[in-house]
Amino acid sequence: MEPARTEELARATGRWPLDRWFTAVGLPADVAARWPWNHSASVALEETIAGTPEDDDLDFPMLAVELLERHGRGFTTDDVAALWLEALPAARVFTAERVAYRNLLEARPVPETATHRNPFREWIGALIRTDVLGWTNPGDVRTAARLAWTDARLSHTRNGLYGAQWAAALGAAATVCDTVGQVLDAAAAAVPPGSRLAGAVDLGRGLGEACDGSEAGVRAGLDRLHAELGHLHWVHVLSNAAVIAFALAAGRGDFGASVGIAVTAGWDTDSDGATVGGVVGALRGADGIGERWTGPLDGRIATTLPGGERRIADLAARTVALARSA
């Protein structure tokens, strides 16, 4: 969702600056006509949510739980590939993952699955997949990053890999740290110094730490990110990692504000908001997230994975069990 659309929809319904669910209640007809909701958005409004809507980004964390339960922390990239082919519908993968899936069907070996005719291999797909690999290794950013690399190399290279390592490290750190700053410090160890990913994260974090949290301050920071990285595709890992770092730093540990800033940025909004929310949620706990956010989800996640709908409490319990085994 582009920033102009986000702002106009939120302003028109009294939700600006954005810090809660979108709503269509009170939306003027001319604004609705100018920015029509797509199907995914229409079922994710505050008044329409009936459980967590299906999202391809949610399939991968659920698969990661299954992967760890089957193979433990010794899983291989071939184990990841086999689980994709067994459980992941081909129509629910996109960009680098879709190319890797096609390469698997053509019996190409790892890591050729990531490189053969894959122009998306430094996009955000691998970063999206690795939160669970962090949550299940509390405090152990090195193991989290290693497992993320093992998963991500199926479909990504270079900065695409580094983004996955960083996201896993964020998750590992968030389960034991006290502040966003501590989490960002710890996760930085999972990113190669001098890489473009490291530069993007540093840019986002620096702008976030300089932001005073005001509407004008957030806008100035996001404008700078768009000026520096807006030439990249909207799902490139560099621009979105910068947004995640900015939202975490500028949000100062407030769940609604942090997620709202990530979505306001207007690139890969569902992914960035989820990663930011996962970090702040781990820091603050369920009480710090609040019923306003959790209530509409009704404890359920829709999915096309085998077995259908999942219960959030069950997924959380399985994740905790895996973390305790560490």
C-alpha positions, -999 to +999 in steps of 0.1 A: +000+000+000+016+033-011+021+060+015-004+084-001-032+058+000-024+048+036-026+084+047-057+094+029-076+063+040-065+067+076-072+105+077-106+101+062-116+077+090-099+094+119-071+069+122-041+092+115-014+089+126-020+052+121-018+032+153-046+006+150-066-014+124-079+003+093-116+009+091-141+017+063-166+032+088-172+068+079-151+066+047-163+091+022-175+077-011-150+097-032-120+084-011-133+048-013-136+052-051-101+066-054-085+039-032-107+007-035-099-021-010-086-053-026-098-086-012-070-090+013-076-055+027-114-058+028-113-088+051-088-072+074-107-041+084-115-036+121-152-043+114-147-073+091-119-093+107-132-128+118-100-145+127-066-138+111-071-137+073-050-160+052-016-145+042+012-162+024+037-146+049+021-166+077+025-200+060+063-199+064+064-194+102+039-223+106+061-244+083+092-234+104+075-249+135+068-281+116+104-282+103+119-278+138+096-304+153+106-329+126+143-323+123+154-302+152+182-276+148+201-299+125+178-295+096+193-290+061+183-269+032+171-301+015+148-307+045+133-272+039+128-280+002+111-313+009+087-297+033+079-270+007+071-296-018+050-317+006+030-289+023+033-256+005+008-250-023+026-238-054+001-210-059+009-195-025+046-187-032+058-156-050+089-139-064+121-157-052+102-185-035+082-192-067+113-194-088+130-217-062+099-239-061+099-242-099+136-250-098+129-277-073+103-292-096+130-292-123+152-312-099+178-284-097+201-288-066+206-263-038+220-236-041+211-235-078+175-233-067+183-198-056+204-186-085+189-201-117+168-175-135+160-159-101+161-121-103+143-118-069+170-134-048+178-103-029+142-094-022+124-097+012+111-133+009+137-150+031+135-123+058+098-130+061+104-167+068+128-167+098+111-151+128+104-185+144+140-195+140+148-166+163+120-171+188+129-208+193+166-199+201+161-172+228+192-151+233+212-172+208+216-149+178+243-170+163+223-202+161+193-183+149+213-167+121+228-200+112+194-217+109+181-187+089+210-190+065+202-227+061+166-220+052+172-189+031+198-203+008+171-223-009+158-192-026+181-162-018+217-150-020+238-122-005+216-094+010+186-117+007+204-141+030+216-114+054+181-101+058+169-135+069+198-138+093+190-104+107+153-111+112+161-144+130+185-125+152+159-099+160+136-126+172+162-144+193+173-111+209+137-098+215+129-128+237+156-119+263+163-082+259+146-053+277+147-025+250+145-021+213+180-006+213+194-038+229+176-059+203+190-039+174+225-040+189+224-078+193+209-085+159+236-064+142+260-091+149+242-114+124+248-090+095+281-089+076+298-055+083+301-034+052+272-051+034+244-031+018+220-047+043+241-034+072+240+000+056+203+000+051+197-011+088+220+016+101+203+042+080+168+032+092+180+029+128+198+063+128+168+081+114+145+063+139+166+073+169+167+109+157+129+109+152+110+127+180+079+105+175+058+134+162+038+131+129+063+156+113+093+136+126+080+103+113+072+118+080+106+133+077+123+100+084+102+081+060+107+107+033+144+103+037+141+065+034+121+069+002+147+094-011+176+070-004+160+036-013+128+044-032+145+034-065+144-002-054+114-025-059+089-022-031+096-057-019+134-055-020+151-065+012+172-033+016+144-008+017+122-029+039+149-038+063+155+000+067+118+005+074+118-022+100+148-007+118+133+028+115+099+017+129+115-002+158+137+028+167+111+055+162+084+035+179+103+033+212+088+000+222+051+011+218+033-017+199+007+003+180+030+032+171+058+008+159+035-013+137+017+019+125+050+035+114+061+003+095+027+002+076+028+039+070+061+035+051+041+019+023+064-008+009+059-044+020+034-034+047+022-068+059+057-082+062+073-051+078+044-047+103+046-084+112+084-083+119+082-051+139+052-064+158+070-097+166+099-078+181+079-054+202+054-081+211+082-102+225+095-073+245+062-063+259+043-095+262+006-101+254-005-075+278+016-049+261+000-057+227-036-053+241-071-066+233-076-039+207-052-057+185-057-093+195-094-094+200-105-093+164-082-122+155-102-145+177-072-167+183-073-182+147-052-181+116-066-192+082-042-211+059-041-233+028-015-255+045-025-291+051-049-293+080-064-259+074-070-233+101-046-231+130-051-219+166-027-192+177-025-206+213-015-240+199+012-225+176+025-205+206+026-235+228+045-255+201+069-226+197+076-223+234+082-261+236+108-257+209+124-228+227+126-248+259+144-276+241+172-252+232 
